[in-house]
Amino acid sequence: MASWDPQQYERFADERARPFRELVARIPTTSAVAVVDLGCGPGTMTATLATRWPDAAILGLDSSPAMIAAAAEHRSAQLTFQLADAAEWRPQRGSLDVIVANASLQWVGDHETLLPLWAAALDDGGTLAFQVPLSFDPGMVAVAARERWAPLLGGASGTTGPRSASPVLGAADYVRLLSGAGLTVDAWETTYYHVLPGEDPVFEWFKGTGLRPYLDALSGADLEEFTADVKERMRQLYPREPFGTILPFPRLFVVAQRA
Ligand SMILES: C[S@@+](CC[C@H](N)C(=O)[O-])C[C@H]1O[C@@H](n2cnc3c(N)ncnc32)[C@H](O)[C@@H]1O
């Protein structure tokens, strides 16, 4: 499993915060006593849930020790964090009011099995809300598939592109799956047109997420050369303009409530 770097992830904190806020704003559950943030990362966004549900015990779960260590800084009487793999997480039936998973389920397989189990964990009025990036290749998947890199990167894959075997389903599949589990489902897609500052900002963005499996698989001169190849491809796909670099980023949102 590739390692996560909380500092690199937080470099685009504002851009990454927006989908979280827009997801949470659509959750209809007004009062909550038990809230879980699945794949909570460095806990920055988890902490904002305390304002929305001031009476709730809020638990952030993440499978990365580095992320859980960073999240510890937000610990309080209301907020706790634990190391846990979402794939193994089995909450008790009817025990939760809100489950949030922002930008994390694209790293977790078998949604067909897990989502109904999590839906069953919701109490009446409770909501399961998640957001996942929609599959696209910002340059790295195509570079990794080149003859030069395929033998070295055969086992690595990012969250996007044809080699990734992304576990993310289509919006209609989630509507069917969660309606079948007894929830009322609101699903939508949005493309954000982020304007990123600085040199090679698209590389810097994905270095904190989808590029990690590739970069972790290389070292030394290979790593330098692959980095140069990916940066060059990304500059072609997302040219720098006088005001910054435009990164169109499509995302899928699902908010499902047990009425
Ligand atoms: C892109 S970050 C999102 C962090 C946070 N939800 C946010 O909105 O800022 C993805 C997080 O999912 C976590 N993650 C990946 N696979 C996971 C799994 N199987 N179980 C729990 N967390 C996982 C990663 O460690 C990482 O912290």
The ligand as a MOL file (V3000), in Angstrom:
LIG
                    3D

  0  0  0     0  0            999 V3000
M  V30 BEGIN CTAB
M  V30 COUNTS 27 29 0 0 0
M  V30 BEGIN ATOM
M  V30 1 C -8.0660 11.9530 -0.8530 0
M  V30 2 S -7.9670 11.6120 0.8610 0 CHG=1
M  V30 3 C -9.4920 12.3130 1.5090 0
M  V30 4 C -9.3680 12.7520 2.9200 0
M  V30 5 C -10.5840 13.4510 3.5260 0
M  V30 6 N -11.7830 12.6430 3.4500 0
M  V30 7 C -10.8380 14.8130 2.9070 0
M  V30 8 O -11.9140 15.0310 2.3670 0
M  V30 9 O -9.9470 15.6600 2.9620 0 CHG=-1
M  V30 10 C -8.3180 9.8830 0.8530 0
M  V30 11 C -8.1550 9.2300 2.2140 0
M  V30 12 O -8.7110 7.9170 2.1400 0
M  V30 13 C -7.9210 7.0800 2.9620 0
M  V30 14 N -8.1340 5.6840 2.5740 0
M  V30 15 C -7.7410 5.0640 1.4430 0
M  V30 16 N -8.1040 3.7810 1.4680 0
M  V30 17 C -8.7460 3.5810 2.6510 0
M  V30 18 C -9.3420 2.4460 3.2760 0
M  V30 19 N -9.3590 1.2510 2.6830 0
M  V30 20 N -9.8960 2.5980 4.4920 0
M  V30 21 C -9.8820 3.8050 5.1210 0
M  V30 22 N -9.3180 4.9080 4.5810 0
M  V30 23 C -8.7620 4.7870 3.3660 0
M  V30 24 C -6.5030 7.5570 2.7060 0
M  V30 25 O -5.6150 7.1280 3.7000 0
M  V30 26 C -6.7060 9.0700 2.6570 0
M  V30 27 O -6.5220 9.6540 3.9060 0
M  V30 END ATOM
M  V30 BEGIN BOND
M  V30 1 1 1 2
M  V30 2 1 2 3
M  V30 3 1 2 10
M  V30 4 1 3 4
M  V30 5 1 4 5
M  V30 6 1 5 6
M  V30 7 1 5 7
M  V30 8 2 7 8
M  V30 9 1 7 9
M  V30 10 1 10 11
M  V30 11 1 11 12
M  V30 12 1 11 26
M  V30 13 1 12 13
M  V30 14 1 13 14
M  V30 15 1 13 24
M  V30 16 1 14 15
M  V30 17 1 14 23
M  V30 18 2 15 16
M  V30 19 1 16 17
M  V30 20 1 17 18
M  V30 21 2 17 23
M  V30 22 1 18 19
M  V30 23 2 18 20
M  V30 24 1 20 21
M  V30 25 2 21 22
M  V30 26 1 22 23
M  V30 27 1 24 25
M  V30 28 1 24 26
M  V30 29 1 26 27
M  V30 END BOND
M  V30 END CTAB
M  END
